[in-house]
Amino acid sequence: MHVSTSSVGPFLVNSFGDRYLYDVNGAVFDKVGSDVLFGKHFSETLFKENTLYIIIGSDSGLLPKYVFKKGLPEGSYYIFIEIPTVLSQLETVPSLLGLHEKIIMTTADKWLGCAEEIGYKNFVYLGNLQFSSSFAAMDGRLSEYFELSAQIQEELEKIRWSTNAELGAEIFNLRQLENISENRISASQLKGLFCGKTAIVLGGGPSLDDILPWIIEHRDCLIVIAVSRIARRLLEINLSPDIIVSVDPNQISFDVSKEMLKLWKNTIFINQYHVVSTLLGQWCGRSLFFGARVPWDSPLNENIMEAPGPTVTNSAIDLSVKMGFSQILLAGVDLCHSRDGYTHALGSNERQAGPQLGQGRLWIETNGGRLAETTPDFHFAAVQIGAQSTAAKQNDCQIINLSENSAKMEGVDYCQINDVTLETLPRNGFDTIIENLPEDTTETRSEYFREALDEIVRSQNTFREIKRLSSEALKANAMFFGKLGKDKGNRRYRIKMDRIEKKLKNSFSGFSLLVKRVGIRDFLKMTQGDQGRTWDEEDAEKLGRIYYEAYRNSADRLLTIVDSAAIRLKSRLEEEVTQPDFARLIQQWKQDKQPGRAIVWRVSHPQSCIPEQFLPQIQELTDEFEEVLASKETAHLQRARDYSQLGQVRGKMQVMYRQGQSENIGHLIENLKVQDEDDAVALALLGSGYLAELTENVDEAFSFYQQLIDLPNERRNIQILEETLKRLLSLSLKNHDSENARIVAECLAGISVTYLPHYAELLWLLGEQRTSLDLYADYLEEVPDDHVVMIKLGKHYAEIGVPDGARLMFEAVLQQDSSNVSVKKLLAELETI
């Protein structure tokens, strides 16, 4: 092994040639080598084109080298964010300097500036800003990585939300057009409907379970507004909310919220225009929507109501304010972990998967005054709710959180449930809402479907024309630059392109903006490449070609989407006729993956009959729908299980220990004690040792650490064991227990060569000079360029009167570092002996 040292320990080189910092990576690469581990873990995720990767840690510089060696994907950039002390050491490695202009190594205070130079917003628009963690950050030998990861993830959360809010994401537009047939009635119908009344917004946090009995007791005083993800829990206790809200466009939202489809009889569904269509299309009851019906200027978008995010809870609160409530209570809006490590209430996949003991990265004060763990997305949502609540107060609306275990948020008051003032509502909230909605009949639905279809047909014609014009411009661009024909440079082609561009901007302005938004991936290709070089004729032709190809392809993609919307609207019209074409309807429902649409049709047309030949197919759809609702093994549940792993608990516990958080360590220990995994047992013992140290109970700390060491080999985690031995060494030295310190130091030296100098120095202090010198020699045989150890060994030789040995060490240092003034002074002192 070869070595040089720094404040984060020496560089080692393993048998696979990996040069790494032991304090950063430990022995993670010693069994199979870094290339094998990187290939297994990152080969599928770290090499996508046109992607900006934000990576916490660099695995001692090995991960950037691996990326460089594998070859950078076209248009991709890598920003590795390191701990300053680690980066300082890595900057001494020549092979890491200037590795590639698209591979950047920086620190937390500088990464955003680097990202701005790259144009990070383009990657956010594309959905191609990816966060990842090195093995060092995942393992957390240095607990600073744990805090660094939390900081960067929160910053990325803000960036993604604010950037997407500026432009909008493509999936929002796709869902918007998928949902046009169901987005019939705007939530603006509810403005001011409940002035002076009290609403309660139910989120999915663990405190919800404490408040549900009180809600049931006072149901006749409250308008209940629930987020869709808690539907399973509400069904368990037979509580139907007046309103249920959902906003997420992703299919995983259906997995989380599908039980809400059973609540339709006594609940209004209020959805963002871009909600996942499998929820909205299979809802049997009345529904209202936030936002616009179509993503362009249209009469269909008149008299609408917006409800900002980023989360469904933010939207539910905004809705409540606009409905006129003077008092809005929050239950289950915790936005932090419970004491026992849970993030969600009973009935949720997250609760079923177990406590997320390793996921909390930030700390936030609760209404009860304790510090609770939270995640970057929760923290960001809490800040947004604070802003909403402050604005609501200006409209004489008070927002009150009912749980002492919820995050404390600016503008949100805390009140115990027994102190809340309530008045009985004159009538049921659901009935009040229904009475104020437009009539829902075959005639009203058909009228809307025809109006929406007319608008979609208009968009079809427009996108066809945009596609035709961009194809003409593409041909003119090729003719002008001589790629087609022999009329190169003819100004009439330039004039034609200018005329087409003017028409695209003026005649189709709203649609052209949508075309650019949906086709932003292609349009952004214009910004790629070396911006500093001089452009020639080939570049100009390519630029024009990329531009008009992007226009054409995006218009074609939108044409496909609106064609699908038109077919769906025609299917909805078919649903309303007296004797519909069931073969056509069934085909559409299957294509949309909405078997529950068969039930929606039956509910909306109770007097209609299904021809006998179609009854088996309708029953098949109904059975499929019931199976989907009953299924528990979903992708979301598996993700929740992944989040409940213990991988980062040790790093989090070390942060708590360093910050003296005795109470939080105590809670973490209790949560670990109920886990079945072997690592949970070891971590609980380690945490108990930390806690004993913080309370200055040294004997108890020794006892816990000894229990951990005594665990059977099959239940040991080498990294937890190493941390335990380091704590034992520290305590032994404090207690002047030299014999125990000697045994522990020897064990550590057996784990890694990096501990040999510590063991050797301890033996020197204990008077075992010959053994100490032998150990120093053994170490330098494996790590011959560790200047610190060489100087220390030279001093020891001088102490025992072996000047030749001292001179040998000092001269060896000067051969590698000729400007070392301290060593020159030590050599001069030798001459005077």
Residue pairs with C-beta under 8 A, 6 or more apart in sequence:
1 12
1 13
1 14
1 753
1 782
1 783
2 11
2 12
2 13
2 19
2 783
2 784
2 785
3 10
3 11
3 12
3 13
3 782
3 783
3 784
3 785
3 786
4 10
4 11
4 92
4 785
4 786
4 787
5 11
5 786
5 787
5 788
5 789
6 21
6 85
6 88
6 89
6 92
7 85
7 88
7 89
8 21
8 23
8 24
8 83
8 85
8 86
8 89
8 142
9 21
9 22
9 23
9 24
9 754
10 21
10 22
10 754
10 783
10 786
11 19
11 20
11 21
11 60
11 89
11 93
12 19
12 20
12 21
12 22
12 753
12 754
12 783
13 19
13 20
14 20
14 29
14 30
14 33
15 30
16 29
16 32
16 33
16 34
16 35
17 33
18 29
18 33
18 34
18 62
19 60
19 61
19 62
19 93
20 29
20 34
20 59
20 60
20 62
21 60
21 86
21 89
22 752
22 754
23 141
23 142
23 754
24 57
24 59
24 60
24 86
24 136
24 141
24 142
25 59
25 60
25 62
25 135
25 136
25 139
25 141
26 139
26 141
26 719
26 722
26 752
27 718
27 751
27 752
28 37
28 135
28 139
29 37
29 62
34 59
34 62
34 63
34 66
35 66
37 135
38 62
38 63
38 66
41 135
42 63
42 66
42 132
45 130
45 132
46 53
46 67
46 132
47 67
47 70
47 73
47 76
48 73
48 76
48 128
48 130
49 73
49 74
49 75
49 76
50 73
50 74
50 75
50 76
50 123
50 126
50 128
50 521
50 524
50 528
51 73
51 75
51 76
51 77
51 123
51 128
51 129
51 130
52 76
52 77
52 79
52 115
52 118
52 120
52 123
52 128
52 129
52 130
53 76
53 77
53 78
53 79
53 130
53 132
54 79
54 81
54 111
54 115
54 129
54 130
54 131
54 132
54 152
54 156
55 63
55 78
55 79
55 80
55 81
55 131
55 132
55 133
55 134
56 81
56 131
56 132
56 133
56 134
56 137
56 145
56 148
56 149
56 152
57 63
57 80
57 81
57 82
57 83
57 86
57 133
57 134
57 135
57 136
57 137
57 145
57 148
58 64
58 80
58 82
58 86
58 90
58 105
58 134
58 136
59 134
59 135
59 136
60 86
60 90
60 136
61 90
61 93
61 96
61 105
63 80
63 134
63 135
64 78
64 80
64 96
64 99
64 103
64 105
65 95
65 96
65 99
67 78
67 103
68 99
68 100
68 103
72 78
72 100
72 102
72 103
75 528
76 102
77 102
77 103
77 104
77 118
78 102
78 103
78 104
79 104
79 106
79 111
79 114
79 115
79 118
80 103
80 104
80 105
80 106
80 134
81 106
81 107
81 108
81 111
81 148
81 152
82 90
82 105
82 106
82 107
83 107
83 142
83 144
83 145
83 148
84 107
86 142
87 105
87 106
87 107
90 96
90 105
91 97
96 105
104 114
106 114
108 148
108 151
108 152
111 152
112 155
119 527
120 129
120 159
121 163
122 524
122 527
123 129
124 159
124 160
124 163
124 164
125 163
125 164
125 167
125 520
125 524
126 520
126 521
126 524
127 169
127 170
129 156
129 159
129 160
131 152
131 153
131 156
133 145
133 149
136 142
136 145
137 145
137 146
137 148
137 149
138 647
138 648
139 647
139 651
139 719
140 146
140 648
140 650
140 651
140 652
140 654
141 651
141 719
143 651
143 652
143 654
143 655
143 658
145 651
146 361
146 648
146 651
146 652
146 654
146 655
147 361
147 655
149 361
150 361
150 362
150 376
153 361
153 375
153 376
154 362
154 376
154 379
154 380
156 376
157 376
157 377
157 380
158 380
161 309
161 310
161 380
165 308
165 309
167 517
167 520
168 295
168 517
170 517
170 518
170 520
171 249
171 250
171 274
172 249
172 273
172 274
172 295
173 274
173 295
173 514
173 517
173 518
173 561
174 249
174 561
175 249
175 273
175 274
175 275
175 276
175 277
176 183
176 273
176 274
176 291
176 292
176 293
176 294
176 295
177 294
177 295
177 456
177 561
177 562
177 564
177 565
178 277
178 564
178 565
178 568
179 271
179 273
179 274
179 275
179 277
179 280
179 281
179 289
180 293
180 294
180 452
180 456
180 565
180 568
180 569
181 281
181 449
181 452
181 565
181 568
181 569
181 572
182 277
182 280
182 281
182 283
182 287
182 289
183 271
183 273
183 280
183 289
183 293
184 287
184 445
184 448
185 286
185 287
185 288
185 289
185 437
185 438
186 288
186 289
186 290
186 303
186 304
186 305
187 270
187 288
187 289
187 290
187 305
187 307
187 319
188 303
188 304
188 305
189 288
189 436
189 437
189 438
190 288
190 319
190 322
190 323
190 433
190 436
191 305
191 322
191 323
191 324
192 322
192 323
192 324
193 323
193 324
193 432
193 433
193 436
194 223
194 323
194 324
194 325
194 429
194 432
195 324
195 325
195 326
196 324
196 325
196 326
197 223
197 324
197 325
197 326
197 327
197 423
197 425
198 221
198 222
198 223
198 325
198 326
198 327
198 328
198 329
198 422
198 423
199 222
199 223
199 224
199 225
199 320
199 323
199 325
199 327
199 328
199 329
200 215
200 222
200 223
200 224
200 225
200 328
200 329
200 330
200 331
201 225
201 226
201 227
201 313
201 316
201 317
201 320
201 328
201 329
201 330
201 331
201 333
202 208
202 215
202 224
202 225
202 226
202 227
202 230
202 234
202 241
202 331
202 332
203 227
203 230
203 313
203 330
203 331
203 332
203 333
203 334
204 227
204 229
204 230
204 332
204 344
204 345
204 348
205 332
205 333
205 334
205 335
205 336
205 338
205 343
205 344
205 345
205 403
205 406
206 332
206 334
206 337
206 338
206 342
206 343
206 344
206 345
206 351
206 405
207 331
207 332
207 334
207 338
207 345
207 402
207 403
207 405
207 406
208 230
208 233
208 331
208 332
208 345
209 233
209 345
209 346
210 403
211 331
211 332
211 402
211 403
211 417
212 233
212 237
212 239
212 331
214 402
214 417
215 222
215 224
215 239
215 331
216 237
216 239
218 422
219 239
220 424
220 425
221 422
221 423
221 424
221 425
222 329
222 422
222 425
222 429
223 242
223 243
223 323
223 325
223 425
223 429
224 239
224 241
224 242
224 243
224 429
225 241
225 242
225 243
225 244
225 245
225 316
225 319
225 320
226 234
226 241
226 243
226 244
226 245
226 316
227 244
227 245
227 246
227 312
227 313
227 316
228 244
228 245
228 246
228 253
228 256
228 257
228 260
228 279
228 312
229 256
229 257
229 312
229 344
229 348
230 332
230 345
230 347
230 348
231 244
231 257
231 258
231 259
231 260
231 262
231 263
232 259
232 347
232 348
233 345
233 346
233 347
233 348
234 240
234 241
234 263
235 259
235 262
235 263
236 346
236 347
240 263
240 265
240 266
240 267
240 430
241 263
241 267
242 266
242 267
242 268
242 428
242 429
242 430
242 433
243 267
243 268
243 269
243 270
243 319
243 433
244 260
244 263
244 267
244 268
244 269
244 270
245 270
245 271
245 312
245 315
245 316
245 319
246 253
246 257
246 260
246 269
246 271
246 272
246 275
246 276
246 279
246 312
247 271
247 272
247 274
247 275
247 290
247 309
247 311
247 312
247 315
248 275
248 276
248 312
249 272
249 274
249 275
249 276
250 276
251 276
251 278
252 634
252 635
252 636
252 639
253 275
253 276
253 279
254 276
254 278
254 279
255 349
255 634
255 635
255 636
255 637
256 348
256 349
256 636
257 279
258 279
258 628
258 629
259 629
260 267
260 269
260 279
260 283
261 279
261 282
261 283
261 284
261 596
261 629
262 629
263 285
264 283
264 284
264 285
264 603
265 284
265 285
266 430
267 285
267 430
268 285
268 286
268 287
268 288
268 430
268 433
268 434
269 280
269 283
269 285
269 286
269 287
269 288
270 287
270 288
270 289
270 290
270 319
271 279
271 280
271 287
271 288
271 289
271 290
272 289
272 290
272 291
272 307
272 309
272 315
273 289
273 290
273 291
273 292
273 293
274 291
277 592
277 594
278 592
278 593
278 594
280 287
281 592
281 594
281 596
281 597
281 600
282 594
282 595
282 596
282 597
282 599
282 600
282 625
283 600
284 596
284 599
284 600
284 603
284 604
286 434
286 437
286 440
288 437
290 304
290 305
290 306
290 307
290 315
290 319
291 304
291 305
291 306
291 307
292 298
292 300
292 301
292 304
293 300
293 301
293 304
293 452
294 300
294 301
294 455
294 456
294 459
295 514
295 517
296 459
296 510
296 511
296 513
296 514
297 510
298 455
299 455
300 451
300 452
300 455
305 322
307 314
307 315
307 318
307 319
307 322
308 314
308 315
308 318
308 384
309 315
309 384
310 377
310 380
310 381
310 384
311 377
311 381
311 384
313 333
313 381
313 385
314 381
314 384
314 385
314 388
317 328
317 330
317 385
317 388
317 389
317 392
317 399
318 388
320 328
321 328
321 388
321 391
321 392
321 395
321 397
325 397
326 396
326 397
326 398
327 397
327 398
327 400
327 421
328 392
328 397
328 398
328 399
328 400
329 400
329 401
329 402
329 420
330 399
330 400
330 401
330 402
330 403
330 406
330 412
331 402
331 403
332 345
332 403
333 385
333 401
333 406
334 403
334 405
334 406
334 407
335 364
335 374
335 378
335 379
335 381
335 382
335 385
335 406
335 407
335 409
336 364
336 366
336 372
336 373
336 374
336 378
336 405
336 406
336 407
337 343
337 355
337 356
337 359
337 360
337 372
337 373
337 374
338 372
338 405
339 372
339 405
339 667
340 355
340 667
340 670
340 671
341 355
341 356
341 357
341 360
341 373
341 667
341 668
341 671
342 350
342 351
342 355
342 356
343 350
343 356
343 359
343 375
343 378
344 350
344 351
345 351
349 634
349 636
349 637
349 640
350 356
350 640
350 643
350 644
352 637
352 640
353 637
353 640
353 641
353 643
353 644
354 641
354 644
354 675
355 644
355 671
356 643
356 644
357 644
357 646
357 649
357 652
357 668
357 671
357 672
357 675
358 645
358 646
358 647
358 648
358 649
358 652
359 373
359 375
359 643
359 648
360 373
360 374
360 375
360 652
361 373
361 374
361 375
361 376
361 652
362 373
362 374
362 375
362 376
362 379
363 371
363 372
363 373
363 374
364 371
364 372
364 373
364 374
364 379
364 382
364 407
364 408
365 371
365 372
365 407
365 408
366 372
366 404
366 405
366 406
366 407
366 408
367 401
367 403
367 404
367 405
367 406
367 407
367 408
367 414
368 404
368 405
370 405
370 663
371 661
371 664
372 405
372 407
373 664
374 382
374 407
378 407
379 407
382 407
382 409
383 409
383 410
385 399
385 409
385 412
386 409
386 410
386 411
386 412
387 410
387 411
388 399
388 411
389 399
389 409
389 410
389 411
389 412
390 410
390 411
392 398
392 399
392 411
393 399
393 411
398 413
399 411
399 412
399 413
400 412
400 413
400 414
400 415
400 420
401 409
401 412
401 413
401 414
401 415
402 414
402 415
402 416
402 417
402 420
404 414
404 416
406 414
408 414
438 444
442 576
442 604
442 605
445 572
445 576
445 604
446 573
446 576
449 569
449 572
449 573
449 576
450 573
452 569
453 566
453 569
453 570
453 573
456 562
456 565
456 566
456 569
457 566
459 511
459 558
459 562
460 559
460 562
460 563
460 566
462 508
462 511
463 511
463 515
463 555
463 556
463 558
463 559
463 562
464 555
464 559
465 508
466 504
466 508
466 511
466 512
466 515
466 551
466 555
467 552
467 555
467 556
467 559
469 500
469 503
469 504
470 500
470 504
470 548
470 549
470 551
470 552
470 555
471 548
471 552
472 496
472 500
473 496
473 497
473 500
473 501
473 544
473 548
473 551
474 545
474 548
474 549
474 552
475 484
476 493
476 494
476 496
476 497
476 500
477 493
477 497
477 541
477 544
477 545
477 548
478 484
478 541
478 545
479 485
479 487
479 488
479 490
479 493
480 488
480 489
480 490
480 493
480 494
480 497
480 541
481 488
481 537
481 540
481 541
481 544
482 488
482 489
483 541
487 493
497 544
504 512
504 551
505 512
514 558
515 551
515 554
515 555
515 558
516 523
516 550
516 551
516 554
518 554
518 557
518 558
519 550
519 551
519 553
519 554
519 555
519 557
522 546
522 549
522 550
522 553
522 554
523 546
523 547
523 550
523 554
525 546
525 550
526 543
526 546
526 547
526 550
535 543
567 588
568 588
568 592
571 584
571 585
571 588
574 580
574 581
574 584
574 585
575 585
575 601
575 604
575 605
578 608
582 610
582 611
582 614
582 617
582 618
583 614
585 597
585 601
586 598
586 614
586 617
586 618
586 621
588 597
589 595
589 597
589 598
589 621
590 621
595 621
595 622
595 624
595 625
595 628
596 621
596 625
596 628
597 621
598 618
598 621
598 622
598 625
599 622
599 625
610 618
646 672
646 675
646 677
646 679
646 680
646 683
649 668
649 672
649 679
649 683
650 683
650 686
650 719
650 720
650 723
652 668
653 665
653 668
653 683
653 686
653 687
653 690
654 723
656 664
656 665
656 668
656 690
657 665
657 690
657 693
657 694
660 694
662 691
662 694
662 695
665 687
665 690
665 691
665 694
666 691
668 687
669 684
669 687
669 688
669 691
672 680
672 681
672 683
672 684
672 687
673 680
673 684
678 714
678 715
678 717
679 717
679 720
681 711
681 715
682 708
682 711
682 715
682 716
682 717
682 720
682 721
683 720
685 704
685 705
685 707
685 708
685 711
685 724
686 704
686 705
686 708
686 720
686 723
686 724
688 700
688 704
689 701
689 704
689 705
689 708
689 724
689 727
690 701
690 727
692 698
692 700
692 701
692 703
692 704
693 701
693 727
693 731
698 731
698 734
698 735
701 727
701 731
702 728
702 731
705 724
705 727
705 728
705 731
708 720
708 721
708 724
709 721
709 724
709 725
709 728
718 751
721 751
722 748
722 751
722 752
725 744
725 747
725 748
725 751
726 748
728 740
728 744
729 741
729 744
729 745
729 748
729 758
732 738
732 740
732 741
732 744
733 741
738 762
738 766
741 762
742 762
742 763
742 766
745 755
745 758
745 759
745 762
746 759
748 755
748 758
748 759
749 755
749 756
749 758
749 759
749 775
753 779
753 782
753 783
756 775
756 776
756 778
756 779
757 775
757 776
757 779
757 786
757 789
757 792
759 775
760 772
760 773
760 775
760 776
760 779
761 772
761 792
763 769
763 771
763 772
763 775
764 772
764 796
769 796
769 800
772 796
773 793
773 796
773 797
776 789
776 792
776 793
776 796
777 793
779 786
779 789
780 786
780 789
780 790
780 793
783 789
785 816
787 813
787 816
787 817
787 820
790 809
790 810
790 812
790 813
791 809
791 810
791 813
791 822
791 823
791 826
793 805
793 809
794 805
794 806
794 807
794 808
794 809
794 810
794 813
794 826
795 806
795 826
797 803
797 804
797 805
797 806
797 808
797 809
798 806
798 826
798 829
798 830
798 833
803 830
803 833
806 826
806 830
807 827
807 830
810 823
810 826
810 827
810 830
811 827
813 820
813 823
814 820
814 823
814 824
814 827
817 823
